[in-house]
Structures are given as C-alpha cells and as structure tokens.
C-alpha cells in the first residue's frame, strides 16, 4: 500500500470545525510536505479550486499549480499529484506546462483529472460550465489532446471542443509513456472514460466490500480496451486514538452539525453537480470525499487491519486526510505504518531515472494510452 495525503490547501477538511490549526499558507504546506517525506508518505494530492470549498468562499485557499511547482523545488522523493479541471486549462498548454514540471521535479508529477462541478466558481472566474455528460465529453477530447501532445512529434486534433494543428511539444515528459493520469467519478460516463483513457481510478471513501466491487467493475471495463491494468486508490479520513472509545468521541465532535456553516451551500452544489452511487449522510457533509466511510477510525491495530482489507480489495493507494494534519500524520506514521508494511519498505523507492528512447512495443502502448482521436 502506498500512503498519500491531501495537501491542506483549504486550511482543513472539516465543515463543522472553523479552526483546525492548519492554515492555508505556503509555510504550512511546505513544512508538511518536507516532513512527510521523512516519515514515509509517498504522495501528496494538490486539489484545484479557486474558491474555498470547505471553509466558505470568503476563506483563503492556495492555487494548485503554483503551489505544486514550489513543492517540486523543496522536496526530493514525494510524488506530486495535481488536480486539473479541463474547463480551466486549454489542453495543449496544460500538456506543455505539465511536461516542464515533470522535468523540474525529476519525474514526480502526476495529474488527477477532475470534471468541474461548481457552477458558482465557474461563473465567478468566467469559465464555461457544462452539464454533466457534456463535461465528460469535453474531458474525453481534452485527454486526447494532452496525451497526443505528449506522445507524438507533431500532433493535430479537431473536435467539438478543442482544435490544435501540427503542434510541437518538446521536451516530452520525463515519465514514460506519460505522467500518470488519475481520475474519479461514479457516473457511467465517468467510469467508461476512465477505463479507456486514464491510468488509475480514485474512489471516494467506502468500506472494503464496496471498493472490491468497484475494482472489479473498472477492471472489466478496462479489459475491453486491451490496455495495461488500472491502478486503484481511495480517499479516507483517519481518526487514530489509543482506544476505540476515544476515536468515537472525536468522530462525534467533528460531525456535530454547526448551523450556518459557510461550507454548506458549496456542499449542496457539489451534490447537485455530480452523479453519485449512494445517498449522502451527515458524516459525508462533515468530512469531505466521504472520508469517514472508509472506516479508518479506531486504534492503530484496527486501522492497520482495515488497510489490509483495502489491499485485499485491490486498492494500492490511500489518499488520507487528517486534522490537525501535521500532528495526526506524525501519529499515523509512527503507530500505523509499521503495522502495515515492513520497516525496510516504509519508504517507496526514489523515482526512476529518465527513460531511454522507447522500444517499438512501448511506442505502440503509448499511442494506445493516448485515448480516442
């Protein structure tokens, strides 16, 4: 299991707790990322929203792309997964920007492709907002352009949403055949697109049995395209305490509804702008990304057992949230990680060196991975 975490670009994850002691500042996230490398974390996800989804639109939030670039300069091993929304980034320009960041970081950049859901944010920032299925049609074209720019010497594309003509992108990304493309979604449109055009499927928090069913579903869809198997990850919010009773008291504290919380309207827009497989509960409003449904709550031994169940279900990456982040990540690294993987494997290997020119078989796979044209 690889251990990742959400970078706290919003100053926290709890809609019912105004101050979590983790300010949305460069100083805080820099210290967190540098410390996370030392304690065994493998990856950080930098979410992309221009407004604060958790603490309310008037609260500060960090920009994803400039923050990710700065993190690449002050870390050595950490994979930096940047969330990217197609409506906010022309694909050929984004491909160029990502390739450059991939070189600057030594091959440590990956993307989490997110089809936008927040209508108010799009209107405030002057960006197109499509209906649900149109968003995924746009994303399919966007992925075709990005991956084509990365894999071909000159690339042309003419679609409904995007057009590029005989475009050159050099240097190509350091990662071969491309930086890893993660994506999530529970609609049929999302799952079909991810199965044919991405490398990894990210899921909201859910129990292991539901995760196993999703892994089986996406794996079957993927097999129909003749591509390499998908990777799988899921979100989870960790509450680790010495006793189960202490952990439950913390859950009760963070899920106690605070009337008028500034994040409530944003949550409603997210729910209305997506097509989820399950009805949401108070816990899902209180903690983002259905994190509590993963069940990473209890003693270190209980949490470790739950992680092993996710491994058996087919997940290989956990994207974790903590509050307060720095202190609880330390606790997790000290008390849970040693129970899950041997000390010798507590750190992932350093990124591989830049790839040599690919063999013909690898070139063919790269074209297949580039998605529909």
N, C-alpha and C positions, 0 to 999 in steps of 0.2 A: 504494500500500500504506500502510495505517495501522499505526503501531507502538504496541502496548500492552505492558504487563508485569504480572505477578502481584506484588501488594504482598506483601512477605515477612512476613506475619502469624504465620508459624510459626518464624521465625528461620532460614529456609533451605529448600532443596529437595532436599538430598542425604541419603539414608538411611545412607550409609556414611561420612559425614564429620560427626563430632559438632559441631564448632565451625566455622561458615563465616564468622565475623566480621561477622554481620548480626543483631544481637539483636532479639528480638521486643519492641520498645518503641515508644511514641509518638514519642519523639525521633528515632529512626532513620527511621521511615516518613515522618514529616513532612519531614525534610530530603530524603529521597529523592524524594518527590512534588514538592516545590518545585523541586528541581534538574532533575527530568525535564521539567518544562515548558520550562525554559530550553534544554535540549539537544534538543528536538524530538519527544519522545514525546507521543502523543495521548491515551492512555487507561491507567487502572490498574484491574485487577480485584482486588476485596477479597473473598477467599474466606471462607465462613462455616462454621466448625466450632468447637464449644465445647471440643473436645479437640485436642491437637496430633497431627496425622496423620503428620507427618514425623519429628519428633524423639522421639516417645513421649508417652504420655498424661500423664506427670508433668511434662513441659516446658511452659513458658508459651506462650500463644497469645493474639492480640488478638481482641476482639469485632469483628465485621464492621460492624455498624450504627453504633455509637458512633464507631468509627474513621472510617467514611465521612463521617459528619456533621462531624467535626472537620476532615477533609481538605477538605471543601467550603468551610470558613471560611478556609483558609490557602492555597488555590490559586485561579487565575483562569480557566484555559483547559482544564484536564485533565478529560476525561470520567471519571466515577467509576462503574464497573460494580460493583454489589453483588450477590454471590451470595445467593440466598434459597431456603430449603427450605420447601415448603408445610406440612409437618407441624409446623414450629416457629412458624408465623405465621398466625393467622386472617386470611383474605383481605381482608375489608373493612377491618380495622385496618391491615393492611400497605399497602393502597391509599392510605389516608389518610396514613400515615407517609411513603410514597414521594412523594406529591404535595407534601407540605410540604418535603421535602428537595429536590425538583426546583425549587421556588421559591427556597429558600435558596441553592442553588448556581447560580442563573441558567440553569436548563435543562440541567444537565450530568449528571444521574443516569440510569443505565440499570440493568436487572436481568438477572442470569444465573440462570434458574430451574433449580434442581437437585433432582431427586427423591432423597431421602435414601437412603444405602446402609449407614450404620454403625450396626449394631444395638446394640452396647455403649454408644455415645454416647446413643442414644435412651433406653435403659434407665436410664442414669445421670441423665439430665435429665428423666425422667418424661414422655417424648413417645411417641406412638403410632408403631409401626414396622410397616409393611405389607409384604406380599410384593410381588415386583417389579411385576407387572401391576396390582395394586391401587394401588401408589404412583402409577402413571401415570393411573389412573382418578381418583384424588384430585387429582392435579395438573391434569387437564383441568377439573374443577369449580373448582378454586382460580383458574385463569386466567380462567374465565368470570366469576367474581365480581369479581376485580381489574379486569379490563378493562371490565366493566359499570359498576362504580363510577366509573371514570374518564370514561366516555363518556355516561352518562345522567343526567338531572336527578334522577330518583328511580329506584332500582333494586331489584328483588326477584328472589330466586332460591331455589328449593327443590330440593335434590339429595340424594344419598345421604350426602354428607359435610358439606355446608355449607347453611346457610339464612340469608338476610337478607330483611328485609321493609321495602319502601318507604324504602330508605336514601338519605340525602343525603350527598354528599361535595363540599364547597366549601372552598377554591378547587380547581378541576380542575388537573391538572398543567400546568405551563408548556409542556412539549413537546407538540406536536400531531402526530397524534391521541393519542399517548401516549408515555411513555418507552419507549425501545427494549427489547424483550424478547429476550434471547439465551437459548439453551438448547443442551444437547448430549445425546448418547446414541446407542447403536448398536443397540439392540433395535428390532424392528418397532414396538412400542408407542410408543417414544420418537420415532422418526422420523415416524410418522404424526401424532402430537400436535404436534410442532414445525412440520411443514409446514402445518398448518391454523390454529395458534393463536399462533405466535411470529413474530418479525421477522428473526431471524438464527440460523444454525446454527454452533455451535462444535464443532470436532473435536479429538481427541487428535492428537499428533504422528504423522505418516505421510509417506512420500515423495509427491512431486507427482502421480504417476500414480494413487495411491490417493485422494488428495484430489480429483482431477478426476472420478473415478468417483462419489465421494460427492456432489460438487456436482451432477453430472448426475442422480443418483437423487433428491436432495431437491428439485431444481428441477422435475423431472417430477411429483413428488407435489404440490408447491405449485401447479403449473399447474392441477391438477384442482379447486382451490378458488377459482380466479378472483381471487386476491389479488396484490398487488404482489410482485415477485420477492424471494426471500430474500437476505440478505447472508450471507457466509461468512467464518469465521475459524478459525484453528487454533493449537494450543499448540506451542511449540518451546523447547528449551534451547540456548543459544548458547555455543559454545567458540570464541572468536576469538583466533588467535595469528599471529605473524609467518610461521610455516612450518606446513605440514601435519603434520610430524613432532611439533612442539611441541603442536599441538592434540590429536593422538592420545595423547600421553603424559598430557595432562590427562584425557582420557576414561578411560584405563586407571586413573588414580588414583582417580577418583570412582566407578568401577564395581567396584572391588575389594571383594568381599563381606567384611563385618565380622561374624563370628558373634555372635549375641545382640543385634544392633542393635535398639533399642527400637521402631523403626517397622515391624518385620517382621510382627508379628501384625496390626497395623492394615491393612497392605497386603493380607494374606490375606483379611481381612474385606471389603475393598473389592472384591477379585477375585471373591469368592463372592457378593457382593451386587449385581453388575452382570451384564449380558449383552453381552460384548464380541465383536467380529467376529474377533479374532485371539488366538492363544495368546501369553502374555506371556513375556518373556525377562529375563535378569539385568539388562540395561540398563533395562528398564521398572520393575523394583523399585528400582534405584539412583536414578533420576531420575523425579520424578512426572510424570503425564499423558503418558507415552510421549514425553517431550520430545526424547530423542536420536534417535528415529525420523524426526524432521523433517529431520535431516541438516544442521543449521546449525553445522557443525564444520569448521574449516579457516582459511584466510587470509581477509582481508576480501573479496578478489575472489571466492573460492569461495563464501562465504556470500551475497554480493550476487547471484551467478548463481543460487543456489538460491532466493533470494527472488523473483527474476524468474520462475523456473519456477512458483512458487506463484501468482504473479499470473496467469500464463497458464492455470493450472488453475482459476482462478475465485475464489481467496481474496483478500480485501481487508483482512484484519486479522490481524496476528500477535500472539499473547499470549505474550510471551517470559519466560523465566526465566534468571537469571544467578547466578553465585557466584564471589566475593562480589559482591553485587548492585550497590552503588554504583560500585565501580571498573570492573566489566565493562560496566555501562550507559554509562559515560563512553567506554570504548573503542569500543563499538558505535556510539554517536552520532558519534564523531569519525572512525572508519575505515570504517564500513559504510554508514551512512545517505547520505553524499554520493555513493556509488556507485549508489544505487538510485533516488533522486529528486533533481531539481534543487534547488539551494540555495534558490531562491525558493519552493519548495514544501515545504521541510523542516519547516515548521510548518503545522498544519491551521488553517483559518480559525477565528476566535472563534465561540462559539456564536451562533446566530441570535437576534434579539430575540424577545420573546414574540409568539406568533402572534395575528393578528387573528381575530375570530369567523369560523369556517369557512364556506365556501360549502356549498350543499346537497350537491354531489358529494363533498366531503370528509367531511361528516357521514355519508353513506352508507358511505363507505370505513371510517370509524371503527367503525360498527356491525358491518361485516363482519369487521374485525380483532378484535372482541371475543370471537370464538370461539363455540362451541356454547352454547346456553342450555338 
